[in-house]
Amino acid sequence: MSTHPRSPTTPAAIRGNTYQRINFAEKFSLFSEQWAPKVIAEMNDYQFKLVKIQGDFIWHDHVDTDETFIVLDGRLRIDFRDGHVQLGAGEMFVVPKGVEHKPFAEGEVRLLLIEPRGVLNTGDEGGARTAINDVRI
């Protein structure tokens, strides 16, 4: 048993947190645009991002990081140069760093992405589908 007294100032209080839960449905209701990830939380140097997607994306990779796709609603296909993976609600896939991939969704898909802060959705490819980074909701 620890005999050290607890400080009345917790790390959360220092950061100004108010211990608010995050509800995915509420957050998704705050935006309608597709292919534009929104930051909903951070953990260490990682961001949790919600995004709505439909249609075809571009071929791209992330040279320095893996990328985690968690499907919350809908069906997602992630194409690779040598195959693909299909995901439904409640499923996830981690694309290893440096692996070229292209997400596709026939109908709207709602995703939770987990990736390091500062990662662009199009990697180094750029183009019209590059979203503004670090948009928080």
TAHU-V447864 format. One record per residue. N is the residue number from 1. RES is the residue in one letter. SS is DSSP state (H for helix, E for strand, C for the rest). OMEGA is omega as a letter, one per 20 degrees, with the letter a starting at -180 (* if undefined). Layout:
n->N res->RES ss->SS omega->OMEGA
n->N res->RES ss->SS omega->OMEGA
This chain:
n->1 res->M ss->C omega->a
n->2 res->S ss->C omega->r
n->3 res->T ss->C omega->r
n->4 res->H ss->C omega->r
n->5 res->P ss->C omega->r
n->6 res->R ss->C omega->r
n->7 res->S ss->C omega->r
n->8 res->P ss->C omega->r
n->9 res->T ss->C omega->a
n->10 res->T ss->C omega->r
n->11 res->P ss->H omega->r
n->12 res->A ss->H omega->r
n->13 res->A ss->H omega->r
n->14 res->I ss->H omega->a
n->15 res->R ss->H omega->r
n->16 res->G ss->C omega->r
n->17 res->N ss->C omega->r
n->18 res->T ss->C omega->r
n->19 res->Y ss->C omega->r
n->20 res->Q ss->C omega->r
n->21 res->R ss->C omega->r
n->22 res->I ss->C omega->r
n->23 res->N ss->C omega->a
n->24 res->F ss->H omega->a
n->25 res->A ss->H omega->r
n->26 res->E ss->H omega->a
n->27 res->K ss->H omega->r
n->28 res->F ss->H omega->a
n->29 res->S ss->C omega->a
n->30 res->L ss->C omega->r
n->31 res->F ss->C omega->a
n->32 res->S ss->C omega->a
n->33 res->E ss->C omega->a
n->34 res->Q ss->C omega->r
n->35 res->W ss->C omega->a
n->36 res->A ss->C omega->a
n->37 res->P ss->C omega->r
n->38 res->K ss->E omega->a
n->39 res->V ss->E omega->r
n->40 res->I ss->E omega->r
n->41 res->A ss->E omega->r
n->42 res->E ss->E omega->r
n->43 res->M ss->E omega->a
n->44 res->N ss->C omega->a
n->45 res->D ss->C omega->a
n->46 res->Y ss->E omega->r
n->47 res->Q ss->E omega->r
n->48 res->F ss->E omega->a
n->49 res->K ss->E omega->r
n->50 res->L ss->E omega->r
n->51 res->V ss->E omega->r
n->52 res->K ss->E omega->r
n->53 res->I ss->E omega->r
n->54 res->Q ss->E omega->a
n->55 res->G ss->E omega->a
n->56 res->D ss->E omega->r
n->57 res->F ss->C omega->r
n->58 res->I ss->C omega->r
n->59 res->W ss->C omega->r
n->60 res->H ss->E omega->r
n->61 res->D ss->C omega->r
n->62 res->H ss->C omega->a
n->63 res->V ss->C omega->a
n->64 res->D ss->C omega->a
n->65 res->T ss->C omega->r
n->66 res->D ss->C omega->r
n->67 res->E ss->E omega->a
n->68 res->T ss->E omega->r
n->69 res->F ss->E omega->r
n->70 res->I ss->E omega->a
n->71 res->V ss->E omega->r
n->72 res->L ss->E omega->a
n->73 res->D ss->E omega->r
n->74 res->G ss->C omega->r
n->75 res->R ss->C omega->a
n->76 res->L ss->E omega->r
n->77 res->R ss->E omega->r
n->78 res->I ss->E omega->a
n->79 res->D ss->E omega->r
n->80 res->F ss->E omega->a
n->81 res->R ss->C omega->a
n->82 res->D ss->C omega->r
n->83 res->G ss->E omega->r
n->84 res->H ss->E omega->r
n->85 res->V ss->E omega->r
n->86 res->Q ss->E omega->a
n->87 res->L ss->E omega->r
n->88 res->G ss->C omega->r
n->89 res->A ss->C omega->a
n->90 res->G ss->C omega->r
n->91 res->E ss->C omega->a
n->92 res->M ss->E omega->r
n->93 res->F ss->E omega->r
n->94 res->V ss->E omega->r
n->95 res->V ss->E omega->a
n->96 res->P ss->C omega->a
n->97 res->K ss->C omega->r
n->98 res->G ss->C omega->a
n->99 res->V ss->C omega->r
n->100 res->E ss->C omega->a
n->101 res->H ss->E omega->a
n->102 res->K ss->E omega->r
n->103 res->P ss->E omega->r
n->104 res->F ss->E omega->r
n->105 res->A ss->E omega->r
n->106 res->E ss->E omega->r
n->107 res->G ss->E omega->a
n->108 res->E ss->E omega->r
n->109 res->V ss->E omega->r
n->110 res->R ss->E omega->a
n->111 res->L ss->E omega->r
n->112 res->L ss->E omega->r
n->113 res->L ss->E omega->r
n->114 res->I ss->E omega->a
n->115 res->E ss->E omega->a
n->116 res->P ss->E omega->r
n->117 res->R ss->C omega->r
n->118 res->G ss->C omega->a
n->119 res->V ss->C omega->r
n->120 res->L ss->C omega->a
n->121 res->N ss->C omega->a
n->122 res->T ss->C omega->a
n->123 res->G ss->C omega->r
n->124 res->D ss->C omega->a
n->125 res->E ss->C omega->a
n->126 res->G ss->C omega->r
n->127 res->G ss->C omega->a
n->128 res->A ss->C omega->a
n->129 res->R ss->C omega->r
n->130 res->T ss->C omega->a
n->131 res->A ss->C omega->r
n->132 res->I ss->C omega->a
n->133 res->N ss->C omega->r
n->134 res->D ss->C omega->r
n->135 res->V ss->C omega->a
n->136 res->R ss->E omega->r
n->137 res->I ss->C omega->*
